[in-house]
């Protein structure tokens, strides 16, 4: 009976490790081996920070961040939340197919004078962790 239990446990371990290796591959790096996700959606932005520089007060400005799905399954943006009401993100609610790109537009209303540093938190099915987009600049008075 003891041999059967050990045999079943060993078989289970092999099956589980085989299933895990189907979704993960190893990629060599200078610091050692790193597990890299190979199945599923992968979110890749062209940039995650943008510096507007000087903006004239009461003149809204918009930047487009380009998101590409470099994975092999559809990517779904679950939410895009701004750090305050002065910043408005907009994005497509449709799934982003593998190899395709979409824009996430971020508009800052530029109502208050002075420096600003705002974020938009993106949650999607490509990662448990959110992706942070950042905009910065300075609102100056009208001439």
OpenMM code with the backbone's topology and positions (N, CA, C; nanometers):
from openmm import Vec3, app, unit

residues = "UNK UNK UNK UNK UNK UNK UNK UNK UNK UNK UNK UNK UNK UNK UNK UNK UNK UNK UNK UNK UNK UNK UNK UNK UNK UNK UNK UNK UNK UNK UNK UNK UNK UNK UNK UNK UNK UNK UNK UNK UNK UNK UNK UNK UNK UNK UNK UNK UNK UNK UNK UNK UNK UNK UNK UNK UNK UNK UNK UNK UNK UNK UNK UNK UNK UNK UNK UNK UNK UNK UNK UNK UNK UNK UNK UNK UNK UNK UNK UNK UNK UNK UNK UNK UNK UNK UNK UNK UNK UNK UNK UNK UNK UNK UNK UNK UNK UNK UNK UNK UNK UNK UNK UNK UNK UNK UNK UNK UNK UNK UNK UNK UNK UNK UNK UNK UNK UNK UNK UNK UNK UNK UNK UNK UNK UNK UNK UNK UNK UNK UNK UNK UNK UNK UNK UNK UNK UNK UNK UNK UNK UNK UNK".split()
positions = [
    Vec3(0.0828, -0.1195, 0.0000),
    Vec3(0.0000, 0.0000, 0.0000),
    Vec3(0.0876, 0.1265, 0.0000),
    Vec3(0.1967, 0.1209, 0.0782),
    Vec3(0.2866, 0.2350, 0.0873),
    Vec3(0.3484, 0.2666, -0.0490),
    Vec3(0.3842, 0.1623, -0.1269),
    Vec3(0.4434, 0.1815, -0.2591),
    Vec3(0.3430, 0.2452, -0.3550),
    Vec3(0.2157, 0.2079, -0.3434),
    Vec3(0.1120, 0.2639, -0.4300),
    Vec3(0.0935, 0.4121, -0.4017),
    Vec3(0.0920, 0.4496, -0.2744),
    Vec3(0.0771, 0.5911, -0.2371),
    Vec3(0.1945, 0.6722, -0.2895),
    Vec3(0.3151, 0.6191, -0.2748),
    Vec3(0.4340, 0.6895, -0.3237),
    Vec3(0.4289, 0.7013, -0.4762),
    Vec3(0.3882, 0.5960, -0.5439),
    Vec3(0.3780, 0.5976, -0.6895),
    Vec3(0.2743, 0.6995, -0.7368),
    Vec3(0.1583, 0.7049, -0.6706),
    Vec3(0.0538, 0.8012, -0.7053),
    Vec3(0.1029, 0.9442, -0.6810),
    Vec3(0.1695, 0.9687, -0.5671),
    Vec3(0.2213, 1.1024, -0.5361),
    Vec3(0.3255, 1.1452, -0.6388),
    Vec3(0.4144, 1.0539, -0.6762),
    Vec3(0.5171, 1.0872, -0.7754),
    Vec3(0.4529, 1.1164, -0.9108),
    Vec3(0.3522, 1.0378, -0.9491),
    Vec3(0.2829, 1.0617, -1.0756),
    Vec3(0.2142, 1.1971, -1.0768),
    Vec3(0.1495, 1.2314, -0.9658),
    Vec3(0.0829, 1.3613, -0.9539),
    Vec3(0.1837, 1.4746, -0.9676),
    Vec3(0.2989, 1.4597, -0.9039),
    Vec3(0.4029, 1.5623, -0.9108),
    Vec3(0.4502, 1.5807, -1.0549),
    Vec3(0.4697, 1.4730, -1.1275),
    Vec3(0.5128, 1.4823, -1.2667),
    Vec3(0.4070, 1.5479, -1.3543),
    Vec3(0.2813, 1.5128, -1.3337),
    Vec3(0.1733, 1.5723, -1.4123),
    Vec3(0.1639, 1.7215, -1.3857),
    Vec3(0.1698, 1.7610, -1.2584),
    Vec3(0.1608, 1.9039, -1.2240),
    Vec3(0.2784, 1.9824, -1.2797),
    Vec3(0.3994, 1.9278, -1.2676),
    Vec3(0.5151, 2.0018, -1.3190),
    Vec3(0.5122, 2.0093, -1.4704),
    Vec3(0.4586, 1.9074, -1.5373),
    Vec3(0.4445, 1.9104, -1.6830),
    Vec3(0.3453, 2.0164, -1.7267),
    Vec3(0.2340, 2.0281, -1.6562),
    Vec3(0.1335, 2.1301, -1.6888),
    Vec3(0.1897, 2.2693, -1.6664),
    Vec3(0.2677, 2.2880, -1.5607),
    Vec3(0.3267, 2.4190, -1.5327),
    Vec3(0.4248, 2.4577, -1.6419),
    Vec3(0.5049, 2.3631, -1.6867),
    Vec3(0.6062, 2.3965, -1.7874),
    Vec3(0.5448, 2.4305, -1.9221),
    Vec3(0.4196, 2.3960, -1.9462),
    Vec3(0.3530, 2.4313, -2.0709),
    Vec3(0.3334, 2.5818, -2.0825),
    Vec3(0.3165, 2.6514, -1.9699),
    Vec3(0.2873, 2.7949, -1.9719),
    Vec3(0.4089, 2.8819, -1.9436),
    Vec3(0.5207, 2.8238, -1.9061),
    Vec3(0.6366, 2.9026, -1.8666),
    Vec3(0.7601, 2.8482, -1.9360),
    Vec3(0.8454, 2.9368, -1.9789),
    Vec3(0.9730, 2.8984, -2.0346),
    Vec3(1.0814, 2.9736, -1.9596),
    Vec3(1.2042, 2.9293, -1.9700),
    Vec3(1.3146, 2.9956, -1.9018),
    Vec3(1.3927, 3.0788, -2.0017),
    Vec3(1.4307, 3.1978, -1.9592),
    Vec3(1.5103, 3.2861, -2.0431),
    Vec3(1.6360, 3.3204, -1.9651),
    Vec3(1.7508, 3.3018, -2.0253),
    Vec3(1.8763, 3.3294, -1.9566),
    Vec3(1.8987, 3.4789, -1.9452),
    Vec3(1.9591, 3.5191, -1.8351),
    Vec3(1.9961, 3.6585, -1.8167),
    Vec3(2.1299, 3.6633, -1.7443),
    Vec3(2.1847, 3.7815, -1.7304),
    Vec3(2.3124, 3.7972, -1.6617),
    Vec3(2.3017, 3.7574, -1.5146),
    Vec3(2.1823, 3.7670, -1.4579),
    Vec3(2.1630, 3.7350, -1.3167),
    Vec3(2.1136, 3.5929, -1.2951),
    Vec3(2.0999, 3.5133, -1.3996),
    Vec3(2.0503, 3.3771, -1.3847),
    Vec3(1.9263, 3.3559, -1.4673),
    Vec3(1.8586, 3.2456, -1.4408),
    Vec3(1.7379, 3.2125, -1.5157),
    Vec3(1.6181, 3.2864, -1.4592),
    Vec3(1.5351, 3.3400, -1.5493),
    Vec3(1.4144, 3.4122, -1.5115),
    Vec3(1.2967, 3.3447, -1.5814),
    Vec3(1.1897, 3.3159, -1.5066),
    Vec3(1.0708, 3.2580, -1.5678),
    Vec3(0.9982, 3.3665, -1.6455),
    Vec3(0.9625, 3.3370, -1.7695),
    Vec3(0.8947, 3.4323, -1.8560),
    Vec3(0.7629, 3.3703, -1.9017),
    Vec3(0.6546, 3.4435, -1.8891),
    Vec3(0.5240, 3.3955, -1.9327),
    Vec3(0.5210, 3.3888, -2.0853),
    Vec3(0.4776, 3.2739, -2.1395),
    Vec3(0.4745, 3.2591, -2.2845),
    Vec3(0.3336, 3.2459, -2.3394),
    Vec3(0.2374, 3.2084, -2.2580),
    Vec3(0.0990, 3.1964, -2.3039),
    Vec3(0.0154, 3.3064, -2.2418),
    Vec3(-0.0832, 3.3530, -2.3178),
    Vec3(-0.1704, 3.4568, -2.2662),
    Vec3(-0.1377, 3.5917, -2.3254),
    Vec3(-0.2116, 3.6946, -2.2837),
    Vec3(-0.1872, 3.8297, -2.3340),
    Vec3(-0.0632, 3.8910, -2.2686),
    Vec3(0.0050, 3.9778, -2.3417),
    Vec3(0.1206, 4.0513, -2.2883),
    Vec3(0.1033, 4.1982, -2.3276),
    Vec3(0.1010, 4.2869, -2.2275),
    Vec3(0.0827, 4.4308, -2.2509),
    Vec3(0.2177, 4.4982, -2.2670),
    Vec3(0.2374, 4.5660, -2.3801),
    Vec3(0.3616, 4.6404, -2.4046),
    Vec3(0.3233, 4.7814, -2.4488),
    Vec3(0.3656, 4.8813, -2.3707),
    Vec3(0.3405, 5.0216, -2.4033),
    Vec3(0.4600, 5.0804, -2.4754),
    Vec3(0.4331, 5.1765, -2.5660),
    Vec3(0.5423, 5.2471, -2.6329),
    Vec3(0.6191, 5.3329, -2.5333),
    Vec3(0.5492, 5.3810, -2.4287),
    Vec3(0.6088, 5.4585, -2.3204),
    Vec3(0.5097, 5.4577, -2.2049),
    Vec3(0.5561, 5.4877, -2.0866),
    Vec3(0.4665, 5.4948, -1.9713),
    Vec3(0.4735, 5.6310, -1.9034),
    Vec3(0.5607, 5.7188, -1.9517),
    Vec3(0.5744, 5.8543, -1.8973),
    Vec3(0.5693, 5.9553, -2.0116),
    Vec3(0.5098, 6.0732, -1.9807),
    Vec3(0.5104, 6.1810, -2.0799),
    Vec3(0.5278, 6.3148, -2.0089),
    Vec3(0.6170, 6.3968, -2.0617),
    Vec3(0.6443, 6.5311, -2.0100),
    Vec3(0.5837, 6.6326, -2.1071),
    Vec3(0.4785, 6.7029, -2.0624),
    Vec3(0.4148, 6.8034, -2.1471),
    Vec3(0.4961, 6.9315, -2.1567),
    Vec3(0.5750, 6.9624, -2.0539),
    Vec3(0.6425, 7.0916, -2.0507),
    Vec3(0.5442, 7.1969, -2.0041),
    Vec3(0.5560, 7.3210, -2.0565),
    Vec3(0.4653, 7.4288, -2.0181),
    Vec3(0.3345, 7.4204, -2.0975),
    Vec3(0.2227, 7.4366, -2.0250),
    Vec3(0.0886, 7.4345, -2.0843),
    Vec3(0.0182, 7.5628, -2.0423),
    Vec3(-0.0494, 7.6280, -2.1346),
    Vec3(-0.1238, 7.7490, -2.1024),
    Vec3(-0.2494, 7.7107, -2.0244),
    Vec3(-0.2743, 7.7856, -1.9158),
    Vec3(-0.3892, 7.7593, -1.8301),
    Vec3(-0.5193, 7.7555, -1.9102),
    Vec3(-0.6079, 7.6650, -1.8730),
    Vec3(-0.7401, 7.6444, -1.9343),
    Vec3(-0.7321, 7.5878, -2.0761),
    Vec3(-0.6182, 7.5300, -2.1131),
    Vec3(-0.6017, 7.4666, -2.2437),
    Vec3(-0.5760, 7.3175, -2.2211),
    Vec3(-0.6798, 7.2347, -2.2304),
    Vec3(-0.6601, 7.0909, -2.2094),
    Vec3(-0.5599, 7.0329, -2.3090),
    Vec3(-0.4818, 6.9360, -2.2631),
    Vec3(-0.3838, 6.8680, -2.3476),
    Vec3(-0.4069, 6.7176, -2.3390),
    Vec3(-0.3777, 6.6500, -2.4496),
    Vec3(-0.3995, 6.5052, -2.4565),
    Vec3(-0.2748, 6.4367, -2.5100),
    Vec3(-0.2438, 6.3220, -2.4526),
    Vec3(-0.1353, 6.2369, -2.5014),
    Vec3(-0.1921, 6.0975, -2.5248),
    Vec3(-0.1417, 6.0306, -2.6283),
    Vec3(-0.1836, 5.8938, -2.6568),
    Vec3(-0.0686, 5.7992, -2.6241),
    Vec3(-0.0979, 5.7044, -2.5374),
    Vec3(-0.0045, 5.5966, -2.5072),
    Vec3(-0.0473, 5.4775, -2.5924),
    Vec3(0.0461, 5.4170, -2.6669),
    Vec3(0.0132, 5.3057, -2.7553),
    Vec3(0.0394, 5.1745, -2.6813),
    Vec3(-0.0662, 5.0931, -2.6735),
    Vec3(-0.0589, 4.9619, -2.6099),
    Vec3(-0.0648, 4.8551, -2.7175),
    Vec3(0.0320, 4.7621, -2.7147),
    Vec3(0.0355, 4.6512, -2.8096),
    Vec3(0.0260, 4.5205, -2.7321),
    Vec3(-0.0547, 4.4291, -2.7819),
    Vec3(-0.0638, 4.2954, -2.7231),
    Vec3(0.0379, 4.2075, -2.7942),
    Vec3(0.1511, 4.1803, -2.7278),
    Vec3(0.2550, 4.0959, -2.7867),
    Vec3(0.2396, 3.9499, -2.7456),
    Vec3(0.1300, 3.9176, -2.6789),
    Vec3(0.1040, 3.7802, -2.6376),
    Vec3(0.0304, 3.7028, -2.7449),
    Vec3(-0.0250, 3.5867, -2.7033),
    Vec3(-0.0941, 3.5014, -2.8002),
    Vec3(-0.2414, 3.4790, -2.7655),
    Vec3(-0.2963, 3.5606, -2.6752),
    Vec3(-0.4386, 3.5565, -2.6421),
    Vec3(-0.4887, 3.7010, -2.6324),
    Vec3(-0.6199, 3.7244, -2.6465),
    Vec3(-0.6737, 3.8608, -2.6390),
    Vec3(-0.6458, 3.9279, -2.5041),
    Vec3(-0.6147, 4.0561, -2.5105),
    Vec3(-0.5893, 4.1376, -2.3920),
    Vec3(-0.7133, 4.2229, -2.3663),
    Vec3(-0.7572, 4.2260, -2.2415),
    Vec3(-0.8749, 4.3045, -2.2056),
    Vec3(-0.8358, 4.4066, -2.0994),
    Vec3(-0.8593, 4.5341, -2.1278),
    Vec3(-0.8371, 4.6394, -2.0290),
    Vec3(-0.9586, 4.6394, -1.9371),
    Vec3(-0.9355, 4.6093, -1.8110),
    Vec3(-1.0445, 4.6022, -1.7139),
    Vec3(-1.0824, 4.7398, -1.6612),
    Vec3(-0.9806, 4.8266, -1.6411),
    Vec3(-1.0082, 4.9629, -1.5940),
    Vec3(-0.8876, 5.0521, -1.6203),
    Vec3(-0.9160, 5.1827, -1.6262),
    Vec3(-0.8135, 5.2865, -1.6359),
    Vec3(-0.8602, 5.3989, -1.5445),
    Vec3(-0.7941, 5.4146, -1.4295),
    Vec3(-0.8364, 5.5116, -1.3287),
    Vec3(-0.7319, 5.6203, -1.3102),
    Vec3(-0.7760, 5.7459, -1.3197),
    Vec3(-0.6879, 5.8609, -1.3013),
    Vec3(-0.6711, 5.8907, -1.1531),
    Vec3(-0.5591, 5.9525, -1.1194),
    Vec3(-0.5298, 5.9866, -0.9798),
    Vec3(-0.6145, 6.1030, -0.9297),
    Vec3(-0.6769, 6.1797, -1.0214),
    Vec3(-0.7655, 6.2886, -0.9789),
    Vec3(-0.8633, 6.3219, -1.0917),
    Vec3(-0.9601, 6.4060, -1.0618),
    Vec3(-1.0626, 6.4416, -1.1587),
    Vec3(-1.0150, 6.5316, -1.2710),
    Vec3(-0.8947, 6.5871, -1.2591),
    Vec3(-0.8420, 6.6761, -1.3621),
    Vec3(-0.7816, 6.5989, -1.4795),
    Vec3(-0.7733, 6.4667, -1.4659),
    Vec3(-0.7136, 6.3813, -1.5672),
    Vec3(-0.8176, 6.2790, -1.6114),
    Vec3(-0.8346, 6.2649, -1.7439),
    Vec3(-0.9367, 6.1746, -1.7959),
    Vec3(-0.8756, 6.0764, -1.8956),
    Vec3(-0.8765, 5.9467, -1.8621),
    Vec3(-0.8315, 5.8465, -1.9591),
    Vec3(-0.9476, 5.7987, -2.0454),
    Vec3(-0.9186, 5.7598, -2.1692),
    Vec3(-1.0190, 5.6960, -2.2535),
    Vec3(-0.9503, 5.5836, -2.3313),
    Vec3(-1.0246, 5.4731, -2.3483),
    Vec3(-0.9673, 5.3547, -2.4116),
    Vec3(-1.0791, 5.2684, -2.4685),
    Vec3(-1.0434, 5.1775, -2.5565),
    Vec3(-1.1399, 5.0863, -2.6162),
    Vec3(-1.1739, 4.9758, -2.5166),
    Vec3(-1.3003, 4.9424, -2.5097),
    Vec3(-1.3458, 4.8339, -2.4217),
    Vec3(-1.3377, 4.6985, -2.4924),
    Vec3(-1.3093, 4.6986, -2.6228),
    Vec3(-1.3009, 4.5743, -2.6999),
    Vec3(-1.1715, 4.4997, -2.6672),
    Vec3(-1.1743, 4.3661, -2.6694),
    Vec3(-1.0505, 4.2889, -2.6491),
    Vec3(-0.9475, 4.3241, -2.7568),
    Vec3(-0.8229, 4.3311, -2.7163),
    Vec3(-0.7127, 4.3618, -2.8079),
    Vec3(-0.6504, 4.2294, -2.8517),
    Vec3(-0.6658, 4.1963, -2.9796),
    Vec3(-0.6176, 4.0689, -3.0315),
    Vec3(-0.4650, 4.0651, -3.0354),
    Vec3(-0.4062, 3.9455, -3.0322),
    Vec3(-0.2604, 3.9330, -3.0388),
    Vec3(-0.2022, 4.0052, -3.1602),
    Vec3(-0.0948, 4.0792, -3.1378),
    Vec3(-0.0272, 4.1522, -3.2450),
    Vec3(-0.0888, 4.2864, -3.2793),
    Vec3(-0.2020, 4.3191, -3.2202),
    Vec3(-0.2708, 4.4449, -3.2500),
    Vec3(-0.2363, 4.5510, -3.1453),
    Vec3(-0.2615, 4.6778, -3.1826),
    Vec3(-0.2343, 4.7913, -3.0940),
    Vec3(-0.3582, 4.8767, -3.0778),
    Vec3(-0.3625, 4.9525, -2.9709),
    Vec3(-0.4695, 5.0475, -2.9456),
    Vec3(-0.4113, 5.1663, -2.8694),
    Vec3(-0.4844, 5.2779, -2.8711),
    Vec3(-0.4412, 5.3972, -2.7979),
    Vec3(-0.5160, 5.4078, -2.6660),
    Vec3(-0.4440, 5.4512, -2.5641),
    Vec3(-0.5071, 5.4953, -2.4401),
    Vec3(-0.4778, 5.6446, -2.4330),
    Vec3(-0.5825, 5.7249, -2.4493),
    Vec3(-0.5674, 5.8703, -2.4476),
    Vec3(-0.5834, 5.9207, -2.3046),
    Vec3(-0.4960, 6.0130, -2.2667),
    Vec3(-0.5024, 6.0743, -2.1344),
    Vec3(-0.5077, 6.2255, -2.1548),
    Vec3(-0.6150, 6.2876, -2.1036),
    Vec3(-0.6330, 6.4322, -2.1169),
    Vec3(-0.6214, 6.4978, -1.9803),
    Vec3(-0.5416, 6.6049, -1.9740),
    Vec3(-0.5258, 6.6846, -1.8525),
    Vec3(-0.5923, 6.8191, -1.8771),
    Vec3(-0.6779, 6.8659, -1.7836),
    Vec3(-0.7577, 6.9867, -1.8098),
    Vec3(-0.6828, 7.1186, -1.7895),
    Vec3(-0.5678, 7.1201, -1.7257),
    Vec3(-0.4829, 7.2388, -1.7106),
    Vec3(-0.5547, 7.3583, -1.6491),
    Vec3(-0.6380, 7.3351, -1.5500),
    Vec3(-0.7134, 7.4442, -1.4878),
    Vec3(-0.6345, 7.5163, -1.3794),
    Vec3(-0.5480, 7.4452, -1.3082),
    Vec3(-0.4776, 7.5023, -1.1929),
    Vec3(-0.3324, 7.5331, -1.2298),
    Vec3(-0.2861, 7.6530, -1.1943),
    Vec3(-0.1479, 7.6932, -1.2223),
    Vec3(-0.0493, 7.6099, -1.1412),
    Vec3(0.0675, 7.5886, -1.2004),
    Vec3(0.1759, 7.5215, -1.1290),
    Vec3(0.2106, 7.3859, -1.1877),
    Vec3(0.3083, 7.3214, -1.1219),
    Vec3(0.3542, 7.1892, -1.1657),
    Vec3(0.2485, 7.0837, -1.1367),
    Vec3(0.2442, 6.9833, -1.2214),
    Vec3(0.1560, 6.8701, -1.1962),
    Vec3(0.2274, 6.7400, -1.2292),
    Vec3(0.1873, 6.6350, -1.1604),
    Vec3(0.2389, 6.5008, -1.1787),
    Vec3(0.1214, 6.4079, -1.1520),
    Vec3(0.0611, 6.3537, -1.2564),
    Vec3(-0.0611, 6.2737, -1.2450),
    Vec3(-0.0365, 6.1331, -1.2979),
    Vec3(-0.1151, 6.0380, -1.2476),
    Vec3(-0.1022, 5.8997, -1.2921),
    Vec3(-0.2371, 5.8443, -1.3367),
    Vec3(-0.2276, 5.7442, -1.4234),
    Vec3(-0.3434, 5.6647, -1.4637),
    Vec3(-0.3046, 5.5192, -1.4385),
    Vec3(-0.3866, 5.4505, -1.3616),
    Vec3(-0.3609, 5.3108, -1.3272),
    Vec3(-0.4413, 5.2213, -1.4209),
    Vec3(-0.3694, 5.1371, -1.4959),
    Vec3(-0.4304, 5.0456, -1.5914),
    Vec3(-0.4316, 4.9052, -1.5311),
    Vec3(-0.5480, 4.8456, -1.5307),
    Vec3(-0.5611, 4.7048, -1.4888),
    Vec3(-0.6103, 4.6261, -1.6097),
    Vec3(-0.5391, 4.5149, -1.6375),
    Vec3(-0.5757, 4.4314, -1.7518),
    Vec3(-0.5471, 4.2851, -1.7192),
    Vec3(-0.5907, 4.1970, -1.8077),
    Vec3(-0.5736, 4.0547, -1.7838),
    Vec3(-0.4337, 4.0034, -1.8169),
    Vec3(-0.3411, 4.0916, -1.8507),
    Vec3(-0.2043, 4.0507, -1.8815),
    Vec3(-0.1180, 4.0393, -1.7566),
    Vec3(-0.1625, 4.0989, -1.6451),
    Vec3(-0.0803, 4.0997, -1.5248),
    Vec3(-0.1670, 4.1180, -1.4008),
    Vec3(-0.1226, 4.0602, -1.2906),
    Vec3(-0.1903, 4.0845, -1.1631),
    Vec3(-0.1617, 4.2268, -1.1157),
    Vec3(-0.0440, 4.2761, -1.1485),
    Vec3(-0.0025, 4.4092, -1.1056),
    Vec3(-0.0524, 4.5153, -1.2033),
    Vec3(-0.0930, 4.6317, -1.1519),
    Vec3(-0.1367, 4.7386, -1.2428),
    Vec3(-0.0189, 4.7997, -1.3177),
    Vec3(-0.0495, 4.8627, -1.4295),
    Vec3(0.0493, 4.9368, -1.5074),
    Vec3(0.0205, 5.0842, -1.4829),
    Vec3(0.1233, 5.1616, -1.4503),
    Vec3(0.1069, 5.3030, -1.4177),
    Vec3(0.1569, 5.3883, -1.5339),
    Vec3(0.0672, 5.4734, -1.5855),
    Vec3(0.1051, 5.5736, -1.6853),
    Vec3(0.1161, 5.7073, -1.6127),
    Vec3(0.2180, 5.7866, -1.6453),
    Vec3(0.2428, 5.9121, -1.5739),
    Vec3(0.2537, 6.0278, -1.6713),
    Vec3(0.1891, 6.1404, -1.6343),
    Vec3(0.2035, 6.2639, -1.7110),
    Vec3(0.2523, 6.3731, -1.6166),
    Vec3(0.3367, 6.4615, -1.6695),
    Vec3(0.3916, 6.5705, -1.5905),
    Vec3(0.3962, 6.6968, -1.6751),
    Vec3(0.4043, 6.8087, -1.6069),
    Vec3(0.4178, 6.9359, -1.6760),
    Vec3(0.3984, 7.0532, -1.5816),
    Vec3(0.3834, 7.1699, -1.6421),
    Vec3(0.3633, 7.2915, -1.5649),
    Vec3(0.2589, 7.3768, -1.6359),
    Vec3(0.1564, 7.4155, -1.5605),
    Vec3(0.0524, 7.5038, -1.6143),
    Vec3(0.0950, 7.6477, -1.5874),
    Vec3(0.1012, 7.7264, -1.6954),
    Vec3(0.1440, 7.8671, -1.6855),
    Vec3(0.0257, 7.9578, -1.7197),
    Vec3(0.0273, 8.0839, -1.6702),
    Vec3(-0.0838, 8.1756, -1.6997),
    Vec3(-0.0860, 8.2149, -1.8473),
    Vec3(-0.2072, 8.2552, -1.8912),
    Vec3(-0.2200, 8.3054, -2.0292),
    Vec3(-0.1414, 8.4340, -2.0416),
    Vec3(-0.0846, 8.4575, -2.1556),
    Vec3(-0.0040, 8.5806, -2.1765),
    Vec3(-0.0905, 8.7029, -2.1856),
] * unit.nanometer
topology = app.Topology()
chain = topology.addChain("A")
for resn in residues:
    res = topology.addResidue(resn, chain)
    for name in ("N", "CA", "C"):
        topology.addAtom(name, app.Element.getBySymbol(name[0]), res)
